[in-house]
Amino acid sequence: MHFHRMHRAALLLWRLSEGRALPAVLPMRVQKIPFMKNPEASTDLPRCAPEEMGIRSALIDRFIREVSADQNENLHSQTLLRHGAVIAEYSKPPYDRTIWHVTHSMCKTITALAIGILIGEGKLRMDERILRVFSAYAAPAVRAQYEPLTVFHLLTMTSGVSFGEMQSVTETDWVRGFLQSPPLFRVGERFHYNSMNTYMLSAIVYAKTGQKLTEFLEDRLFRPMGIRQYYWETCPAGIEKGGWGLYLLQEDAAKLGQLVLNLGEWSGAQLVPRGFIRDMCTWHSDPPREISSLGYGYQCWLWKRPGSVRFSGLFGQHVLVVPDLDMVLVSNAGSGCMIGESHFLALCAEFFEQAARKEDATSGGRQDPFLKLHSRRYEITGGTARLLPLFLQVMENNYTKGISQIGFFCKDDKLYISLTEGETCNTFPVGFRQPEKAKLMFRGEEYLIAATGAWHWSGNIPVLQVDIAFLEHANTRHLSIFLESEQRIRVKFSETPNQDALLKGIELLMGKGENHFLLRQMQLKKRLTAMAEPELLFESKKTPAEKRKTVLPG
């Protein structure tokens, strides 16, 4: 830390300790605007009874009583979502969840979403050097030390920069203060929690687009999601703080948790790139064990259940995203916990564990899809489909007899799919946080693939969407697996590029003017669609299937 910053920080603390009326080192400026409740300001999420979504009301009531009775946690309000609907909402008097609440560091994850959008628009790269974004700021003395600093290091709290929130209250130019401060360690060497990393991400949005963070997010995220009542404090230069200072309605925080659960999709629109969300929720750096033993992603903390993450802020501001149960829990509180694990999070973990065990017993409730699939095998009842994309079948002259069986099993928190075609059973893992690579065999030919999965619901039917990218080719096979019952599933196949692209290729080869092609074009398109996009029914069989040659993943 520079000497003048040390002096200013010491002076601030000294004045505070003396109880002076004006303790600030820098001139005071308005940071907080009044809240004006507007019932039409935001779009509400749908409401459902817990039992409609497979959760017992008694279980939720007991959980809320336990949390609200803990005076150390000092719960203010809470919202619980399942399958995108609010199944419980609670406010402890005098608090009101319809009044916005400070998020503290919870908003760091929202800033990361903005970076994901910016990367998706091609305006930023994950490996982009920060000194090239702010080339006029770096002092020669530290330029060599910060030359390797990239967007990735800011997202993962591994910048090693010493300029923190305490120093920011003594500076008017935070970008300059950040880039001219001495490092704590070499860039990328280890995790160090510093909110100024997130501020720099906010400053990057402004540097790249000319829009402040809230302006950038308004059209791309907030307006499409019906988020209209918020306020984000700014630095002395007018740039949003990024890592703190956001006031947000709790229901809007729940929407953002649902957005992450949906892998960036909202109402049919991909607001944040799916791949960025998966990467964001992946272990990238190691916080000290006293803070968390579960790892840190992009401005979010990994959590206990498979694939789950949390956005967390000081004193108990949390958004918990729990994909395996398709749930989101949001809380505001005034606890004594700074960052890291807490008694509240332990109670949440216990609640979700009980929800996973008890939801099957709820009449009319939705069962955890993983439980429906585990250790099940289904045989085709009619129709033909092949796993290899139609284009590759044609190009490689490789046609199997078609899929006869499909099976599922879980191992080491991973879901595996096995597909039997002829005498070969291809088995491969499905990645929900990031793609899982494997090798598939088709009549003696080996293909490298990466499979990615996501759950969604069609009415009351769970649907497993599996995208199988053939890594050596331009083609991807898509499977939509509808779990209609424990005895029956329906599978829709499609591929990218689709049959229209194949039709155009045939047209190019044959020539547009060929009358015989023009006459048969519609008929050919129907046939190609039937081959590339079949829909098959499979039923569970009690008799064991015949032993077949199995190709294990990898």
Backbone torsions as a table, in degrees:
resi	resn	phi	psi	omega
1	MET	NA	135.8	178.6
2	HIS	-65.0	152.8	-175.9
3	PHE	-60.3	-41.2	-176.2
4	HIS	-67.6	-30.0	176.9
5	ARG	-71.7	-40.1	176.9
6	MET	-60.5	-42.0	-179.5
7	HIS	-64.6	-44.5	-179.7
8	ARG	-64.3	-42.9	179.6
9	ALA	-63.7	-42.7	178.5
10	ALA	-63.2	-39.7	179.6
11	LEU	-64.3	-40.4	178.1
12	LEU	-60.5	-49.1	-179.2
13	LEU	-63.8	-36.8	-179.7
14	TRP	-64.8	-45.3	179.4
15	ARG	-64.5	-39.7	177.3
16	LEU	-61.6	-42.5	-177.8
17	SER	-67.0	-27.2	178.3
18	GLU	-81.6	-10.8	179.4
19	GLY	72.8	29.8	179.7
20	ARG	-68.7	154.0	-177.5
21	ALA	-69.1	-31.3	-178.4
22	LEU	-123.7	80.3	-174.4
23	PRO	-79.0	-16.3	-171.1
24	ALA	-67.4	142.9	175.0
25	VAL	-76.5	-41.2	179.1
26	LEU	-95.9	157.0	178.7
27	PRO	-59.8	143.3	179.4
28	MET	-70.8	141.4	172.8
29	ARG	-136.8	153.5	-177.0
30	VAL	-66.3	124.9	179.0
31	GLN	-112.0	-22.0	-172.6
32	LYS	-125.3	126.2	176.7
33	ILE	-98.8	158.2	-179.5
34	PRO	-68.1	147.1	174.2
35	PHE	-85.9	129.6	177.3
36	MET	-120.5	105.4	-176.9
37	LYS	-65.2	128.7	179.2
38	ASN	-131.5	104.2	-175.6
39	PRO	-62.1	-17.8	-179.9
40	GLU	-99.9	7.7	-172.0
41	ALA	-73.3	-35.3	-174.2
42	SER	-125.3	155.5	176.4
43	THR	-87.9	123.7	-177.2
44	ASP	-78.3	152.6	171.8
45	LEU	-79.0	156.7	176.9
46	PRO	-66.5	155.1	178.9
47	ARG	-114.3	141.7	176.0
48	CYS	-143.9	152.9	171.2
49	ALA	-67.9	144.3	-179.3
50	PRO	-53.5	-40.4	-178.3
51	GLU	-62.9	-30.0	177.1
52	GLU	-63.3	-25.2	-178.0
53	MET	-108.4	14.8	172.4
54	GLY	84.1	18.7	179.4
55	ILE	-123.9	136.1	179.0
56	ARG	-75.2	133.3	176.2
57	SER	-59.0	-36.8	-178.9
58	ALA	-62.5	-36.0	178.7
59	LEU	-66.0	-42.0	178.6
60	ILE	-67.4	-43.3	179.5
61	ASP	-58.8	-44.0	-179.7
62	ARG	-64.1	-41.3	179.3
63	PHE	-62.8	-45.9	-179.3
64	ILE	-64.7	-39.5	177.9
65	ARG	-62.6	-42.7	-179.9
66	GLU	-63.5	-44.3	-178.1
67	VAL	-69.6	-45.7	-176.3
68	SER	-70.1	-23.4	179.4
69	ALA	-78.5	-15.5	-178.6
70	ASP	-82.0	105.2	-176.5
71	GLN	-68.2	-24.7	177.7
72	ASN	-69.6	-32.9	179.1
73	GLU	-78.6	-34.2	176.3
74	ASN	51.4	57.4	-180.0
75	LEU	-62.2	133.7	175.2
76	HIS	-96.3	-51.4	-178.5
77	SER	-160.2	165.3	-174.2
78	GLN	-154.9	145.3	175.6
79	THR	-135.5	135.9	-178.4
80	LEU	-124.4	127.3	178.0
81	LEU	-112.0	146.8	168.6
82	ARG	-140.1	129.3	-178.5
83	HIS	53.6	35.7	175.2
84	GLY	82.8	3.2	-179.1
85	ALA	-117.7	147.9	176.4
86	VAL	-75.5	121.6	177.9
87	ILE	-110.4	-9.3	176.6
88	ALA	-160.7	140.1	175.1
89	GLU	-145.6	139.3	-171.5
90	TYR	-148.4	137.2	171.6
91	SER	-132.2	133.3	179.4
92	LYS	-93.6	120.5	-178.5
93	PRO	-53.3	138.3	9.8
94	PRO	-94.8	13.1	-174.2
95	TYR	-77.7	156.2	-174.0
96	ASP	-141.5	117.5	-177.0
97	ARG	-70.8	-7.3	175.8
98	THR	-90.3	3.4	171.4
99	ILE	-105.9	136.2	-178.1
100	TRP	-62.1	155.6	-174.8
101	HIS	-133.2	143.8	176.7
102	VAL	-63.1	140.4	-177.4
103	THR	-99.9	-16.7	-171.9
104	HIS	50.6	-131.8	-173.3
105	SER	-76.8	-4.2	175.2
106	MET	-55.0	-32.5	-175.0
107	CYS	-75.2	-8.2	176.0
108	LYS	-55.4	-39.3	-178.8
109	THR	-66.9	-32.5	178.1
110	ILE	-67.6	-38.7	175.7
111	THR	-62.7	-38.9	177.0
112	ALA	-62.4	-37.6	177.3
113	LEU	-61.4	-38.7	177.0
114	ALA	-61.4	-40.5	177.9
115	ILE	-64.2	-39.7	177.2
116	GLY	-60.9	-41.3	177.6
117	ILE	-64.3	-43.3	-179.2
118	LEU	-62.0	-41.6	176.7
119	ILE	-64.9	-42.6	179.2
120	GLY	-62.4	-29.1	178.0
121	GLU	-82.6	-1.9	178.7
122	GLY	78.6	15.6	-177.7
123	LYS	-97.1	-3.0	-177.7
124	LEU	-155.1	151.3	175.3
125	ARG	-119.7	150.8	179.0
126	MET	-62.5	-33.5	-177.7
127	ASP	-95.5	14.0	-178.4
128	GLU	-68.6	134.5	-178.1
129	ARG	-75.7	131.6	-177.4
130	ILE	-66.7	-34.9	-179.5
131	LEU	-66.8	-20.8	176.7
132	ARG	-83.2	-24.9	174.0
133	VAL	-75.0	-39.1	-178.4
134	PHE	-120.8	59.8	-172.3
135	SER	-65.1	-25.0	-176.3
136	ALA	-83.1	-5.6	-170.8
137	TYR	-97.8	-28.8	-168.5
138	ALA	-74.3	128.9	175.9
139	ALA	-74.8	144.1	-179.1
140	PRO	-55.2	-32.7	-175.9
141	ALA	-64.6	-29.0	-177.5
142	VAL	-114.4	-0.1	-177.3
143	ARG	-56.4	-45.6	-178.6
144	ALA	-64.2	-35.2	-178.5
145	GLN	-72.6	-31.1	-178.0
146	TYR	-102.1	4.4	178.7
147	GLU	-58.0	-37.9	180.0
148	PRO	-76.9	-7.4	-172.8
149	LEU	-65.0	125.1	-178.1
150	THR	-125.9	175.0	175.5
151	VAL	-57.6	-39.6	179.9
152	PHE	-57.0	-42.7	-178.6
153	HIS	-66.1	-36.2	176.7
154	LEU	-66.7	-43.2	-178.4
155	LEU	-63.8	-34.2	-173.1
156	THR	-101.1	8.8	179.2
157	MET	58.7	42.0	-179.9
158	THR	-124.1	26.8	-177.8
159	SER	-71.9	-33.1	-176.5
160	GLY	79.2	7.3	-178.0
161	VAL	-76.3	140.8	-176.0
162	SER	-89.4	-19.2	-176.6
163	PHE	-70.2	113.1	-174.9
164	GLY	-121.0	-169.9	-177.2
165	GLU	-61.6	-36.3	-179.1
166	MET	-63.3	-39.4	179.2
167	GLN	-74.0	-26.5	-176.7
168	SER	-64.8	-27.3	-178.9
169	VAL	-74.4	-4.9	179.1
170	THR	-112.0	5.6	-175.6
171	GLU	-126.9	148.5	175.0
172	THR	-100.2	-21.5	179.2
173	ASP	-116.3	96.5	-172.5
174	TRP	-75.3	-32.8	177.7
175	VAL	-63.5	-45.8	178.0
176	ARG	-63.1	-43.7	178.9
177	GLY	-60.5	-39.4	179.8
178	PHE	-64.3	-49.4	-172.0
179	LEU	-82.9	-11.2	178.4
180	GLN	-106.3	6.0	178.6
181	SER	-87.8	149.8	178.1
182	PRO	-70.1	147.1	-178.7
183	PRO	-77.0	152.8	173.1
184	LEU	-82.4	-32.6	179.9
185	PHE	-161.0	175.0	-179.1
186	ARG	-66.3	144.2	180.0
187	VAL	-54.1	129.8	176.6
188	GLY	83.0	-1.5	-174.4
189	GLU	-69.8	-40.1	-179.1
190	ARG	-162.1	174.0	179.5
191	PHE	-79.6	136.7	171.1
192	HIS	-147.5	113.6	-175.7
193	TYR	-69.8	118.0	-176.6
194	ASN	-149.8	113.5	-176.8
195	SER	-64.3	-19.0	179.4
196	MET	-69.9	-21.0	171.0
197	ASN	-58.7	-42.8	-178.9
198	THR	-71.2	-37.4	175.4
199	TYR	-58.1	-41.4	-180.0
200	MET	-63.4	-32.6	175.2
201	LEU	-64.5	-40.1	175.8
202	SER	-63.3	-41.2	178.9
203	ALA	-65.3	-33.1	177.4
204	ILE	-65.1	-41.4	177.5
205	VAL	-56.1	-45.2	-179.9
206	TYR	-66.7	-42.0	-178.8
207	ALA	-65.1	-34.2	-176.1
208	LYS	-85.2	-27.8	-172.2
209	THR	-119.5	-17.8	-172.8
210	GLY	76.9	2.8	178.0
211	GLN	-109.2	139.3	172.5
212	LYS	-70.7	163.5	-171.4
213	LEU	-55.1	-46.5	-179.2
214	THR	-68.2	-35.2	176.2
215	GLU	-64.1	-42.4	179.7
216	PHE	-63.4	-41.0	-176.4
217	LEU	-80.3	-21.8	-174.8
218	GLU	-55.9	-54.2	-177.7
219	ASP	-77.9	-29.8	-171.9
220	ARG	-90.7	-23.9	-174.0
221	LEU	-135.9	-56.9	-170.0
222	PHE	-66.0	-49.4	-178.2
223	ARG	-65.7	-46.1	178.0
224	PRO	-59.4	-27.1	-178.0
225	MET	-96.1	3.0	-179.9
226	GLY	71.9	28.1	178.2
227	ILE	-98.8	108.3	-173.0
228	ARG	-127.8	-10.4	179.0
229	GLN	-114.0	102.5	179.9
230	TYR	-158.2	162.1	173.7
231	TYR	-150.7	133.3	-178.7
232	TRP	-121.8	118.0	178.4
233	GLU	-63.5	156.5	-176.5
234	THR	-122.4	165.0	173.8
235	CYS	-79.1	175.0	178.6
236	PRO	-57.5	-23.8	179.1
237	ALA	-86.8	-0.5	177.7
238	GLY	88.8	10.5	178.0
239	ILE	-94.6	134.2	-179.8
240	GLU	-55.6	143.4	-175.9
241	LYS	-64.4	-26.2	174.2
242	GLY	77.6	-52.8	-176.3
243	GLY	-94.8	-7.0	178.1
244	TRP	-166.7	176.0	174.7
245	GLY	89.9	6.8	179.2
246	LEU	-93.8	131.6	171.7
247	TYR	-106.7	130.1	-170.3
248	LEU	-148.3	143.1	171.9
249	LEU	-67.2	143.4	-176.6
250	GLN	-62.5	-37.7	179.9
251	GLU	-65.2	-33.2	177.3
252	ASP	-71.0	-34.0	173.0
253	ALA	-63.2	-37.9	177.3
254	ALA	-64.1	-38.0	176.9
255	LYS	-60.0	-41.9	-179.1
256	LEU	-67.2	-34.4	172.9
257	GLY	-64.4	-41.1	177.8
258	GLN	-65.6	-35.0	176.9
259	LEU	-59.7	-43.8	177.7
260	VAL	-66.0	-41.8	177.5
261	LEU	-59.8	-34.8	179.5
262	ASN	-83.8	9.7	-178.3
263	LEU	55.9	43.1	172.8
264	GLY	87.9	2.6	-177.7
265	GLU	-98.4	140.4	177.9
266	TRP	-143.8	121.1	178.6
267	SER	51.3	42.6	176.8
268	GLY	83.8	-4.6	179.8
269	ALA	-108.0	137.4	177.9
270	GLN	-87.0	94.1	-175.8
271	LEU	-78.2	-35.3	178.2
272	VAL	-125.2	136.5	-178.5
273	PRO	-54.3	132.4	-178.6
274	ARG	-57.0	-43.3	-178.9
275	GLY	-63.5	-35.6	178.4
276	PHE	-65.8	-42.1	179.3
277	ILE	-61.0	-43.4	179.1
278	ARG	-61.0	-45.0	179.1
279	ASP	-65.4	-38.0	-179.6
280	MET	-59.5	-36.3	-176.1
281	CYS	-93.2	23.0	-179.2
282	THR	-112.2	148.0	-179.5
283	TRP	-65.6	117.4	179.8
284	HIS	-120.5	-26.2	-179.2
285	SER	-147.7	163.3	-172.4
286	ASP	-113.5	102.8	174.5
287	PRO	-67.2	160.9	171.8
288	PRO	-56.4	144.3	-174.8
289	ARG	-61.4	-28.0	179.0
290	GLU	-69.3	-18.4	175.7
291	ILE	-92.2	-50.9	178.9
292	SER	-165.0	139.7	176.1
293	SER	-103.3	8.9	-171.6
294	LEU	-107.8	-4.0	174.6
295	GLY	96.1	166.7	-176.5
296	TYR	-130.3	136.9	179.1
297	GLY	-99.0	-131.1	173.2
298	TYR	-96.6	96.7	177.7
299	GLN	58.1	31.3	174.0
300	CYS	-151.8	157.6	-177.3
301	TRP	-100.4	133.5	172.2
302	LEU	-71.5	149.9	-175.7
303	TRP	-127.7	-172.8	-161.7
304	LYS	-76.4	-38.8	-176.5
305	ARG	-79.4	158.2	-176.4
306	PRO	-56.2	122.9	176.6
307	GLY	75.7	2.8	-174.2
308	SER	-84.0	151.6	177.6
309	VAL	-138.8	165.4	174.4
310	ARG	-136.5	138.7	164.8
311	PHE	-94.1	128.2	-174.2
312	SER	-137.3	142.3	176.9
313	GLY	-130.4	168.4	-179.9
314	LEU	-48.5	145.3	168.5
315	PHE	63.9	24.6	169.7
316	GLY	95.8	30.6	173.8
317	GLN	-94.1	114.5	-172.4
318	HIS	-136.4	144.4	162.1
319	VAL	-125.2	114.4	179.3
320	LEU	-103.4	123.7	-179.4
321	VAL	-110.5	117.7	-171.1
322	VAL	-123.3	88.7	-173.4
323	PRO	-63.7	-37.8	-173.8
324	ASP	-67.2	-19.7	175.3
325	LEU	-110.2	1.1	-178.7
326	ASP	54.6	49.4	-176.0
327	MET	-131.2	153.0	173.9
328	VAL	-134.0	133.9	176.6
329	LEU	-125.6	129.7	-179.8
330	VAL	-122.2	136.5	178.4
331	SER	-139.8	145.8	167.1
332	ASN	-119.9	141.8	-175.0
333	ALA	-155.2	178.9	175.6
334	GLY	-133.2	49.4	-175.4
335	SER	-78.0	174.2	177.9
336	GLY	-89.7	5.4	-177.2
337	CYS	-86.1	131.1	178.4
338	MET	-81.4	-86.3	173.4
339	ILE	-129.2	166.2	179.3
340	GLY	99.9	-173.1	-177.4
341	GLU	-68.8	155.0	-178.2
342	SER	-148.6	170.5	176.7
343	HIS	-63.6	-36.3	178.2
344	PHE	-60.4	-45.9	-179.8
345	LEU	-65.5	-33.2	175.7
346	ALA	-65.3	-40.1	176.8
347	LEU	-65.0	-38.1	177.5
348	CYS	-63.0	-44.3	179.8
349	ALA	-60.5	-41.7	178.8
350	GLU	-65.7	-39.7	179.1
351	PHE	-62.6	-47.0	-179.1
352	PHE	-65.1	-34.2	177.2
353	GLU	-65.1	-42.3	178.0
354	GLN	-67.3	-37.3	178.6
355	ALA	-62.9	-39.3	179.4
356	ALA	-65.3	-34.6	-178.8
357	ARG	-79.0	-34.5	-167.4
358	LYS	-98.4	-14.6	-172.4
359	GLU	-64.9	-28.6	-179.3
360	ASP	-66.3	-26.6	-177.4
361	ALA	-81.1	-5.5	-177.3
362	THR	-81.9	122.2	-179.9
363	SER	-63.6	127.8	178.9
364	GLY	78.6	-0.7	-176.8
365	GLY	-82.3	167.8	179.4
366	ARG	-91.4	128.5	179.4
367	GLN	-81.7	147.8	174.1
368	ASP	-57.0	122.2	-176.2
369	PRO	-57.1	-34.7	179.9
370	PHE	-58.6	-38.1	-178.1
371	LEU	-68.1	-32.7	178.4
372	LYS	-68.2	-32.9	-173.3
373	LEU	-87.9	-29.1	-168.5
374	HIS	-58.0	129.2	175.1
375	SER	59.9	35.7	179.0
376	ARG	-116.5	145.8	177.9
377	ARG	-133.6	138.2	-176.4
378	TYR	-127.0	147.8	177.7
379	GLU	-114.4	144.8	-176.9
380	ILE	-66.6	143.9	178.2
381	THR	-108.5	-6.9	178.2
382	GLY	168.4	151.0	179.0
383	GLY	95.9	172.9	-177.9
384	THR	-136.6	136.6	173.8
385	ALA	-152.2	150.7	176.8
386	ARG	-123.9	147.1	-179.4
387	LEU	-73.6	-34.8	179.3
388	LEU	-66.4	129.8	179.2
389	PRO	-54.7	147.4	-175.9
390	LEU	-57.4	-41.2	-179.4
391	PHE	-59.7	-42.3	179.6
392	LEU	-70.5	-34.0	175.5
393	GLN	-57.6	-44.7	-178.0
394	VAL	-69.4	-47.5	-175.9
395	MET	-66.1	-38.5	-176.5
396	GLU	-93.9	-3.5	-177.1
397	ASN	53.3	44.9	-174.6
398	ASN	-123.6	102.8	-178.1
399	TYR	-121.7	122.1	176.3
400	THR	-90.5	177.3	178.1
401	LYS	-75.5	-9.6	-178.4
402	GLY	103.3	162.1	-177.1
403	ILE	-73.9	130.4	178.1
404	SER	-110.1	-28.4	-178.7
405	GLN	-140.6	151.2	171.4
406	ILE	-135.6	135.5	-178.5
407	GLY	-135.9	162.2	-177.8
408	PHE	-139.6	144.1	169.2
409	PHE	-155.4	156.7	-179.8
410	CYS	-113.0	137.7	178.2
411	LYS	-151.9	131.2	178.9
412	ASP	53.1	46.2	178.5
413	ASP	61.4	23.4	176.4
414	LYS	-121.6	145.9	174.7
415	LEU	-97.7	130.7	177.8
416	TYR	-114.3	143.6	175.1
417	ILE	-117.7	136.3	173.8
418	SER	-120.5	131.7	-179.4
419	LEU	-124.4	122.3	-179.2
420	THR	-96.9	123.0	174.7
421	GLU	-129.5	116.3	-176.7
422	GLY	63.4	-125.7	-178.8
423	GLU	-96.4	4.1	-176.1
424	THR	-113.7	135.5	174.3
425	CYS	-113.8	108.5	177.4
426	ASN	-86.9	125.3	179.0
427	THR	-119.1	130.9	-177.4
428	PHE	-147.2	150.2	177.8
429	PRO	-82.1	155.4	177.4
430	VAL	-115.7	124.9	-179.9
431	GLY	-92.8	132.6	178.3
432	PHE	-103.8	-25.7	175.1
433	ARG	-95.9	-33.7	177.1
434	GLN	-153.9	156.7	-176.9
435	PRO	-60.4	145.2	176.0
436	GLU	-107.1	126.4	-177.7
437	LYS	-88.5	151.3	178.6
438	ALA	-162.3	176.8	176.0
439	LYS	-119.6	135.9	177.1
440	LEU	-118.2	148.4	178.8
441	MET	-116.6	131.9	175.4
442	PHE	-130.7	103.8	178.7
443	ARG	50.9	47.8	174.2
444	GLY	89.3	-7.2	178.0
445	GLU	-99.4	135.0	-177.8
446	GLU	-99.8	136.4	179.2
447	TYR	-128.9	133.5	174.9
448	LEU	-87.2	131.5	-178.7
449	ILE	-134.1	165.1	169.9
450	ALA	-135.1	125.3	-175.2
451	ALA	-109.6	132.7	-179.8
452	THR	-125.6	136.9	-178.5
453	GLY	-123.4	155.9	175.2
454	ALA	-153.7	142.0	177.9
455	TRP	-97.5	142.1	166.5
456	HIS	-148.9	178.9	-175.1
457	TRP	-124.3	139.6	172.2
458	SER	-115.8	98.0	-169.6
459	GLY	64.8	-121.1	178.7
460	ASN	-103.5	13.8	-176.9
461	ILE	-104.0	120.7	175.3
462	PRO	-70.4	139.8	-178.1
463	VAL	-126.3	125.7	174.5
464	LEU	-97.9	115.3	177.0
465	GLN	-95.7	121.6	-179.6
466	VAL	-120.8	124.2	176.8
467	ASP	-109.5	120.3	-177.1
468	ILE	-111.1	103.4	-179.7
469	ALA	-87.6	125.9	174.9
470	PHE	-86.9	103.7	-164.4
471	LEU	-66.2	-22.5	-179.8
472	GLU	-93.3	1.2	-175.1
473	HIS	-134.7	178.4	-179.2
474	ALA	-91.4	8.3	-167.6
475	ASN	-110.6	147.0	176.1
476	THR	-132.7	134.2	177.1
477	ARG	-100.1	134.0	-179.6
478	HIS	-115.3	132.6	176.4
479	LEU	-122.0	124.7	170.9
480	SER	-107.1	109.2	-173.4
481	ILE	-104.1	109.2	-178.3
482	PHE	-92.3	116.7	-179.4
483	LEU	-87.7	79.7	-173.9
484	GLU	-69.6	-30.7	174.6
485	SER	-164.1	176.3	178.0
486	GLU	-69.1	-20.0	-178.2
487	GLN	-99.3	-13.3	-171.7
488	ARG	-144.3	134.5	172.5
489	ILE	-129.8	154.4	177.4
490	ARG	-121.7	132.9	-175.7
491	VAL	-123.1	122.4	174.4
492	LYS	-101.6	130.8	179.2
493	PHE	-107.3	144.0	170.0
494	SER	-152.9	174.8	-179.6
495	GLU	-152.3	159.1	177.1
496	THR	-128.3	128.8	-7.7
497	PRO	-60.1	153.6	-173.3
498	ASN	-89.4	-173.4	-175.3
499	GLN	-65.1	-24.9	177.0
500	ASP	-63.0	-39.6	178.3
501	ALA	-65.1	-40.6	177.6
502	LEU	-64.1	-39.5	178.4
503	LEU	-62.6	-42.3	177.9
504	LYS	-64.2	-35.6	177.3
505	GLY	-64.8	-42.1	177.6
506	ILE	-64.7	-41.3	178.1
507	GLU	-59.8	-40.9	179.6
508	LEU	-64.3	-41.0	-178.6
509	LEU	-70.5	-37.3	-175.2
510	MET	-90.0	-22.6	-178.1
511	GLY	94.1	135.8	-176.9
512	LYS	-65.2	-26.9	-174.0
513	GLY	-81.7	-3.8	-177.9
514	GLU	-70.9	112.8	-176.2
515	ASN	-60.1	-39.0	-177.3
516	HIS	-65.9	-29.9	177.8
517	PHE	-73.6	-42.2	-180.0
518	LEU	-61.6	-39.5	-179.2
519	LEU	-66.5	-33.4	-175.7
520	ARG	-98.1	2.2	-172.5
521	GLN	-59.0	-49.0	-178.3
522	MET	-65.5	-40.6	178.6
523	GLN	-64.4	-41.1	179.3
524	LEU	-64.6	-40.1	179.8
525	LYS	-62.1	-40.7	178.4
526	LYS	-62.5	-42.0	-179.1
527	ARG	-67.3	-41.9	179.0
528	LEU	-63.4	-40.3	178.4
529	THR	-62.0	-42.9	179.1
530	ALA	-63.0	-33.6	-179.7
531	MET	-80.7	-38.9	-175.7
532	ALA	-87.2	-27.6	-175.0
533	GLU	-128.7	54.3	178.2
534	PRO	-73.8	162.2	174.5
535	GLU	-127.6	119.8	-172.7
536	LEU	-118.6	152.0	173.9
537	LEU	-108.6	138.5	177.3
538	PHE	-129.0	143.2	178.5
539	GLU	-125.5	145.2	179.2
540	SER	-72.4	134.5	180.0
541	LYS	-112.8	135.2	-179.8
542	LYS	-76.6	-29.7	-179.7
543	THR	-77.9	138.6	-178.4
544	PRO	-66.2	143.2	178.3
545	ALA	-73.2	155.2	177.3
546	GLU	-63.6	148.1	178.8
547	LYS	-67.7	134.0	179.5
548	ARG	-132.4	161.9	176.2
549	LYS	-65.2	127.4	-177.2
550	THR	-113.6	132.5	174.9
551	VAL	-103.8	111.4	-178.0
552	LEU	-78.8	154.4	-178.2
553	PRO	-61.9	143.5	177.2
554	GLY	84.1	NA	NA
